[in-house]
Structures are given as structure tokens and as C-alpha cells.
């Protein structure tokens, strides 16, 4: 087959850019060559930013970027640049801020037109080829902008300069201020006001999981005993796991729900969502003891290990919503298809349970869900034992999964992103510790090895952001450092191998050196060795993913308590101070940052466990400490294999060895230590409250 068009994206590694490599548009990747060409030819720059699994990005490509008329207009009168937002979040963040300022909304595909010196003068998101849906048409917009460029250049440049200046002069407020328990209470009240009591989640459709809202509410419940907070968590996690947003056959969560019931998702699956949700389900299991929460966490991990892990042990980025050009086609079912796979009897049972009908529940087809289903009630009504029903459904799910595997799969974005891998590493390590699944920690360790072997610069020190097909590129952003720091701390607190604590300490030093604002405090998104853009941003808003500053704040506090190094605590305090004005205006938008504040305001406690690994009491103490929800407690195991290192790195562990060769638990709370204990029964008595039933 002869390829008609080949543009400047053909040698890129980004799956998103490669999707556009054969468009008739003469796309360039982001780089100085684009702007040099635009200056030389006196043309504006047409900037299009998206990601490989974005449904509306695909739509805009089909409608416009594969169209010869659009291509002719762009090629003749503009210089066109394509950006993968997941590779270049620094560029994306700046121009998304422009779009939100100009239009009042954002999203992808992001469409910007800018001057050759990178100053934007038009902003939008998805544009159809011709005006429809109440949106202007791309052809009309381009024609209008060309005319303005030719006839009103001074006005265009004035708009660009004003927008650039407004960006540069709207940094996050840095007036020193005070965050307090009242800030936490305000966020809880705001979440309660937005909470959907029927289906969980916060706000109207579309509904995003936003797991850090739930992590925050669990800590609030732990600190205050507020049952409304934990009830919101339980309702939301239960509703999501019942909904169509969850893949009941292959596991894993889609990115968001288009309705308030969690029924109809936008079917793409993102690594970061699944990592953060896994972490949330594990913590909910700690809080409630509900085995269904543990099961969902284990299923997410099974999905990631099966479908999202590369041969070297790192994790892929995403799976598309579309297959064969149709959103959700891989995931939906007709009743006849269910019956054909399962037979009439089991097929009807499965259809009854999972809301499958001849008419369908989604555009004439069916999204599997348990939204209105109570399995115990169903079993009772059909004279079935619940275990018998579970067994039948398990057989059906396996058969349907195997049948679904024969379908055309959605596209998988197989690039490795350091930041998102850091989140998955954290989730795996946490799950390994809580669920007593040592293999999960080993998977996390393997991913760490991959990141430090493949995603560092030639000096072996500077983290890089993206790896694909043997190529690592782009100087790491603050998210790469902060999220990996979180992952390293979780792996240390699961394995107690001091190697990971040393790596965390080294990474925190690099984080400070590269990203810290020495004058005002806070971390910039890009390093001081990065490309010069319109501005250096500081991100603090906790959206679908938490901000790097938020994750860094909590990680630094944890590191400070582990190492008793006051510098880490001081940096976190400066983060509280410099972002306090911004956060105080609407605390609910910064719930991961508030995890750090909650941690800081909770009196510190430490647990040190000493003794031989093989001692049953040591194992039981470690298991109990891991299963207990004590988010502000530092737990250290004085492993005899690493004792010298741990005593050096973790002062609270120094000298806290096994007494007379027995398993020994040391518990210190609020700067006072209790008498050491030697049996798991004694240990349990002195642990804090662990879950709702106690």
C-alpha cells in the first residue's frame, strides 16, 4: 500500500504524533524549528494538542486533519505543530491556561493559534470542519484568522502580548498565610454539599473518580470520627465498582462517566486513574474491612499486570475508548451475543444480573453493570445460595472475557511515563503491604529498576519523562520527581529496604535543586534546566491527577518524619504558606494538598518492629500494622539484614532492636513512647482504632 502523505511527525516516538504522521497537513513536532520557520515565512502557528486515546481528538482528525481542503489552508497560510500533552505537559499547561482564560473552559483537543514568538491570539478546543453543535467551524476560523493576520497584524500582536502578559502576571498567590483545621473542615463541607447521595461522587455529570477526594475524606474520618465522611467514601467506591465505568470482565476503570449513575463511561482507560483508584480501594479496605474493596484493588492490579505492563516491568499509559472507529465497541454487548457465548440458561441469568436487555441500556447495546442489583436479594428471589450464584457468574465472566478477547482491541498507548509509573508503583506497594501480597511489592520494585535504568539522562541522575521503543526523552517535570518520590516511600515502607529510602532522599535533593522557587517557595512545573517557554508555572490544582506540589508536600512531610530532617518539614511548611491564599478560597479543589495538611496537623506517631523475619509474632505485627489505617503513623521494621542502614537513616529506629531475641514492638505517640510489647495480642491493644467496626 502506498502512503500518500508523510509529514515531519513520521520519526517521532509519541503514539499520538504518529497517529497524525500521514495526515495531509504538514505537521511539525514542537521545537524551535517550528517558530524559526514561522518567522521566516511570516506565518502564524497553528497549535493542536491532544493525546492518543482522546475520542474527540480522533473525531477532529477524521473530520478536519485528514481533509485536503483544511490541509491546503493550513499548509499555505500557517505553520502547523502537533503536541502530545502527555509528553509535553509543560507546553499543554501553559496553553490550556490560555484557553480557560479566553473561553472559560478547557479540554482536548486543544486548539491555539499563536504568533511566531509563541504568543497566543486564538484559543479553543474541538472544532468541527464546518460550524455545528453551536461551535465555529475550523475552516471558517482559519479563514478569518488568516484575514486578520494579513490586515490587522498590530491588533493580533496586541492580543497576543496581552494574553502572554496576563499569563506571566497570574502566578499562584504567594502571600504568606495560614492553613488550619478550619481549612480541612471547609473542604469537607464543600464535598458534602456536592455529594450525590444516590450514586456517590461529587457534582453533576460528567462524573470523574477523583480518588484524592476520597483519600482526604478517609483521613478526615480517621482524625475526627466523622461518619458522614467515611459514608461518602463507601458510597462512591461501591457505586463506581458497580457501574459501567468499571470493566466487569477485564477489570480496570474508564476515565469518567458521562451520566450521574456511573453507567456510560468515556471508555478510555488511563494508568493514572487506575493507580489512584487502586490506592483508594486499598485504603477503604483498611478503613472498613470490606473484602469487596480489597477485591477491586486486586482486580485493578490484575488488569495492569496483564494488559498494561511492558516486558521490562514498567507500565503503559492508556487504552483507547474507540475500536474500529466506534467508541466503546470493544466493551458493549447485545443480548444475543451473551446468549450465544453462555447458552440460554446461564446467558439469561447473567443478563438478569448485569442489566442486559434486548433493547439495551446504551445506544441499543448493553454496558455491563450492577448499579441496581443486589446479589444477595437476587439469590434469595431465585432460591440460590449466594456462593452458588457467585460461582455461576464467575464462570460466565470468564467465558465472556475470552469471547471478548477475539474482538478488535482498542489502541494501546505503550509509552512509559515516569510520573504515571510513580503513581502505579505507590499503589502496588501499598496494596502489597495492606493485602499481604508480597508479589505486588516485587512488581513495584521491578518498575523502579526500569525507571532508573531507562529514564535517566546520560549522567545517570536527571530523570526523563517519557520512554518508548528504546528512546527516553524530555527532561522530567515536577510530577515525575514528586510521584516517583511517593512511590519510593511506599516501597520503602513495604519492603523496609533502605535502598529505596536512599533513592527517595537523593530524589528529594534533586527536586529542590531543579524546581524549588528560592524566593517565594513552591515548586515550578519545569526544571531550571528546561526549555524557556512563555512562563514557568506552578501547578497546585488537584484535578484528575493531583498536582506535583501537592504530592511533594505530603512526601516531604513523610520523609521528614522518617529521617527527622527538619529541612523537609520546613519546605512543606513553606508550601503551606505560599499556596495558602489560593487554597483558602476553595479548599475542595486541593484535596491532595489537604492530605499533607491533615498529616501535618495530626500528632506524629511511630511504630518500630524488631525481630527475625521468620518469627510468627514479627510477621503478625507487620501484617497488623500494614492492615491498620494509620495515615500519620510512620512504621519501620528493623530488619536484621538492613539494621545498620536503617539505624543510620531512620533515627527513631536506632537502638530499637529485639529484646532478648523476642519479637518487639515499640510504639511512640505525640512525642511519648509506650512500654515495648512482644506478642501480637499486646501489639493490637496499643494500636490506634483500625476500622469502622472497632
Secondary structure, 3 states (H helix, E strand, C coil): CCCCCCCCCCCCCCHHHHHCCCCCCCCEECCHHHHHHHHHHCCEEEEEEECCCCHHHHHHHHHHHCCHHHHHHHHHHEEEEEEECCCCHHHHHHHHHHHHHHHCCCCCCEEEEECCCCCEEEEECCCCCCCECCECCHHHHHHHHHHHHHHCHHHHHHHHHHHHHHHHCCCCCCCCCCCCHHHHHHHHHHHHHHECCCCCCECCCCEECCHHHHHHHHHHHHHHCCHHHHHHHHHHHHHHHHCCCECCCCCCECCEECCCCCCCEECCEEHHHHHHHHHHHHHHHHHHCCHHHHHHHHHHHHHHHHHCECCCCCECCEECCEECCEECCCCCECHHHHHHHHCHHHHHHHHHHCCCCCCCCECCEECCCCCCCCHHHHHHHCCCCHHHHHHHHHHHHHHHHHHHCCCCCCCEECCEEHHHHHHHHHHHHHHHHHCCCHHHHHHHHHHHHHHHHHCECCCCCCEEEEEECCEEEEECCHHHHHHHHHHHHHHHHHHCCHHHHHHHHHHHHHHHHHHECCCCCCECCCCCCCCCCCCCCCCCCCCCCCCHHHHHHHHHHHHHHHHCCHHHHHHHHHHHHHCHHHHHHCHHHHHHHHHHHHHHHCCCEEEEEECCCCCHHHHHHHHHHHHCCCCCEEEEEECHHHHHHHHHHCHHHCCCCCHHHCCEEEEEECCEECCCECCHHHHHHHCCCCCCCC
